[in-house]
């Protein structure tokens, strides 16, 4: 069976841990999701309304766009998708895997419409992420599917099913993520025979120790995908790619 590699996006393939939506900055939120005032509103809303934090973030995101008079259409949501920065060697790494028949899947709490238009989108067999519902004029009306930490596991099961894998067998699966939000996914993959990789930008990442305690990570390494980096060597070995 072909190897399956499942990736988180922000912080895993990019050097920043939160999505960078240009449209949010156009709505006046400096630094987007990194804006502390914005994040505080999201956290408080999550508590007050007793809803998932991701859902609170997206509802608040949409509210800010509406208040700024910005049309909630896909063109606006995709602004900046061509400016996404990636960790070292990501494009070449993915291209090489595709050339050797490895199946790559993207699993992210980010917006699917945005991710489908980034420069590396063509390297993925499928993209699982948060989606919107629309009215007849193709204007966003609500969140139709929220990619939460727990929902990542459901998507992994779907990927396995689509590849005719039975009994949740992850022996041919590699999962690559960068934070506690990947805990459920890594736990599922590793405890079903798969290999999990936790990537980080620097050694001071507090999540490293927390993830070590969970004992669900096969390899901790720098988010460097360049040729002969630890990730590259490990993945090529697991996928039996000699070139």
ROROKE-766493 format. One record per residue (C-alpha): residue number from 1; x, y, z. Coordinates in steps of 0.2 Angstrom, whole numbers. Example, Ala and Ser with C-alpha at 12.3 -4.5 7.8 and 13.67 -1.06 7.14 Angstrom:
<sites>
    i   east  north     up
    1     62    -22     39
    2     68     -5     36
</sites>
This chain:
<sites>
    i   east  north     up
    1      0      0      0
    2      6     18     -4
    3     12     28     11
    4      0     42     17
    5      6     58     24
    6     -6     70     33
    7      0     87     37
    8     -7    101     48
    9     -4    118     39
   10      0    133     50
   11     15    131     60
   12     19    114     52
   13     22    120     34
   14     22    138     37
   15     33    148     50
   16     18    155     59
   17      6    145     70
   18    -10    155     66
   19    -18    158     48
   20    -13    175     40
   21    -29    181     32
   22    -26    198     23
   23    -44    201     23
   24    -44    203     42
   25    -31    216     42
   26    -41    225     29
   27    -55    225     41
   28    -44    235     53
   29    -37    221     64
   30    -18    224     64
   31     -8    208     64
   32    -24    198     61
   33    -27    183     72
   34    -11    188     82
   35    -20    204     88
   36    -22    202    106
   37    -38    212    108
   38    -46    201     94
   39    -40    185    103
   40    -47    191    119
   41    -64    194    112
   42    -64    177    104
   43    -59    169    121
   44    -72    178    130
   45    -85    174    117
   46    -81    156    118
   47    -83    156    137
   48    -99    167    137
   49   -108    157    123
   50   -100    140    128
   51    -95    137    111
   52    -79    129    103
   53    -64    142    103
   54    -62    139     84
   55    -80    143     81
   56    -79    159     92
   57    -64    164     82
   58    -73    162     65
   59    -89    170     71
   60    -79    185     77
   61    -69    185     61
   62    -85    186     51
   63    -92    200     63
   64    -77    211     60
   65    -78    209     41
   66    -97    213     41
   67    -94    229     52
   68    -80    234     40
   69    -92    233     26
   70    -82    219     17
   71    -91    207      6
   72    -91    189     13
   73    -86    181     -4
   74    -72    169     -8
   75    -62    182    -18
   76    -60    192     -2
   77    -56    176      9
   78    -43    171     -3
   79    -33    188     -2
   80    -15    184      2
   81    -15    166     -2
   82     -2    170    -15
   83      9    178     -1
   84     10    163     11
   85     27    159     17
   86     33    141     19
   87     46    133     30
   88     63    128     22
   89     61    116      7
   90     42    113      9
   91     38    114    -10
   92     53    103    -15
   93     49     90     -1
   94     31     89     -7
   95     35     88    -25
   96     48     74    -22
   97     35     64    -12
   98     22     66    -26
   99     34     60    -39
  100     37     44    -29
  101     18     40    -27
  102     16     46     -9
  103     -1     52     -5
  104     -2     69      4
  105    -16     76     13
  106    -19     93     21
  107    -29     94     38
  108    -31    111     45
  109    -43    122     55
  110    -39    135     42
  111    -51    140     28
  112    -53    127     14
  113    -56    140      1
  114    -40    149      6
  115    -29    133      6
  116    -36    127    -10
  117    -28    142    -18
  118    -11    142    -10
  119      4    138    -21
  120      7    121    -14
  121    -11    115    -15
  122     -8    104    -31
  123      3     93    -21
  124    -11     87    -10
  125    -23     73    -14
  126    -36     81     -4
  127    -38     96      8
  128    -49     95     24
  129    -52    111     32
  130    -66    123     39
  131    -79    127     26
  132    -93    140     24
  133   -111    139     19
  134   -117    152      5
  135   -133    160     -1
  136   -138    161    -19
  137   -127    176    -22
  138   -112    166    -16
  139   -110    176      0
  140   -105    167     16
  141   -119    165     28
  142   -112    153     41
  143    -99    140     45
  144   -104    123     37
  145    -90    113     44
  146    -78    117     58
  147    -61    108     58
  148    -58    106     77
  149    -45     96     86
  150    -57     81     88
  151    -64     82     70
  152    -46     80     64
  153    -48     61     69
  154    -64     59     60
  155    -55     66     44
  156    -41     54     46
  157    -53     40     47
  158    -61     46     31
  159    -44     47     23
  160    -41     29     28
  161    -58     23     22
  162    -55     32      5
  163    -38     22      3
  164    -47      6      7
  165    -39      4     24
  166    -48     -6     37
  167    -48     -7     56
  168    -40     11     58
  169    -24      3     53
  170    -11     18     52
  171      4      7     49
  172      7     16     32
  173      2     34     39
  174     14     48     44
  175      6     63     53
  176     16     79     54
  177     10     93     66
  178     16    107     77
  179      6    109     93
  180     -6    103    106
  181    -20    106     93
  182    -13     90     85
  183    -14     79    100
  184    -30     70     96
  185    -24     66     78
  186     -6     61     84
  187    -14     50     97
  188    -25     41     85
  189    -11     39     72
  190      2     33     84
  191     -9     21     94
  192    -15     13     78
  193      3      9     71
  194      8     25     63
  195     22     37     64
  196     20     55     71
  197     32     70     69
  198     31     86     79
  199     40    100     71
  200     45    117     79
  201     53    133     75
  202     64    134     90
  203     69    123    105
  204     60    135    117
  205     43    129    111
  206     33    125    127
  207     22    112    118
  208     37    101    116
  209     38     95    134
  210     19     94    135
  211     19     83    120
  212     33     72    127
  213     23     69    142
  214      8     62    131
  215     20     50    123
  216     12     51    106
  217     26     58     96
  218     38     47     86
  219     50     61     81
  220     53     79     87
  221     63     90     75
  222     65    107     67
  223     52    113     54
  224     66    111     40
  225     60    101     25
  226     76    104     15
  227     85     90      7
  228     94     79     19
  229     86     88     34
  230     80     76     48
  231     62     77     42
  232     67     73     24
  233     79     59     29
  234     66     51     40
  235     51     52     28
  236     61     46     13
  237     67     31     24
  238     49     27     30
  239     43     29     12
  240     57     19      5
  241     63     33     -6
  242     81     31    -10
  243     84     46    -22
</sites>
